[in-house]
Amino acid sequence: MILAFDSSTPWLTVVVGNSQDIAFQFQCEARENHSRLLVDVLQQIGESRLIPSLTGVVVGLGPGSFTGVKIGNMFAR
């Protein structure tokens, strides 16, 4: 499973899945609340026990908001 998310636009998108199935999907208009929402969504993913099956992380690099891209990269690391 791969965790993929993008916070470079006003929308926050988070997906956990593989090439055939989506195990978790979240999309919301976040505006300036990307970091707060991303913490909540990642906590939900952790509680759903998907984290141990993760093999990689993919993060959107824009183009878009510099702050949004920075937030995404910080969470991915």
C-alpha positions as CSV (number, residue, x, y, z in Angstrom):
1,M,0.0,0.0,0.0
2,I,1.1,3.5,-0.8
3,L,0.1,6.7,1.1
4,A,-0.3,9.6,-1.4
5,F,-1.4,13.1,-0.6
6,D,-1.4,16.5,-2.2
7,S,-1.6,19.8,-0.2
8,S,-0.4,22.2,-2.9
9,T,-3.8,23.5,-3.9
10,P,-6.8,24.7,-1.8
11,W,-7.9,21.1,-1.7
12,L,-6.3,18.4,0.5
13,T,-6.4,14.9,-1.1
14,V,-5.2,11.8,0.8
15,V,-5.3,8.3,-0.6
16,V,-4.0,4.9,0.6
17,G,-4.0,2.1,-1.9
18,N,-2.2,0.1,-4.5
19,S,-2.4,-0.4,-8.2
20,Q,-5.7,-2.2,-7.9
21,D,-7.5,-1.1,-4.8
22,I,-8.2,2.1,-2.7
23,A,-8.2,1.3,1.0
24,F,-8.8,4.9,2.1
25,Q,-9.7,8.2,0.4
26,F,-10.2,11.7,1.7
27,Q,-10.7,15.0,-0.2
28,C,-11.7,18.3,1.3
29,E,-11.4,22.0,0.5
30,A,-8.8,22.9,3.2
31,R,-8.0,26.5,2.2
32,E,-5.4,27.4,4.9
33,N,-6.0,24.4,7.2
34,H,-3.9,21.8,5.4
35,S,-1.6,21.0,8.3
36,R,-4.5,20.7,10.8
37,L,-6.5,18.5,8.5
38,L,-3.6,16.4,7.5
39,V,-2.8,15.6,11.1
40,D,-6.4,14.5,11.6
41,V,-6.5,12.4,8.5
42,L,-3.1,10.7,9.2
43,Q,-4.4,9.9,12.7
44,Q,-7.5,8.2,11.2
45,I,-5.3,6.2,8.9
46,G,-3.1,5.1,11.9
47,E,-6.2,4.1,13.8
48,S,-7.4,2.0,10.9
49,R,-4.2,-0.1,11.0
50,L,-3.2,0.7,7.4
51,I,0.2,2.2,8.5
52,P,2.0,-1.2,9.0
53,S,1.1,-2.2,5.4
54,L,2.5,1.0,3.8
55,T,5.5,0.5,1.5
56,G,5.9,4.1,0.3
57,V,4.8,7.7,0.5
58,V,4.0,9.9,-2.5
59,V,3.5,13.7,-2.2
60,G,2.3,16.2,-4.7
61,L,4.9,18.8,-5.6
62,G,2.7,21.4,-7.2
63,P,2.6,23.7,-9.0
64,G,0.7,25.5,-6.3
65,S,1.0,27.2,-3.0
66,F,4.6,27.3,-1.6
67,T,3.3,26.8,1.9
68,G,1.1,23.9,0.9
69,V,4.0,22.2,-0.9
70,K,6.2,22.7,2.1
71,I,3.6,21.2,4.5
72,G,3.2,18.2,2.2
73,N,7.0,17.6,2.1
74,M,7.3,18.0,5.9
75,F,4.6,15.4,6.6
76,A,6.0,13.0,4.0
77,R,9.4,13.1,5.6
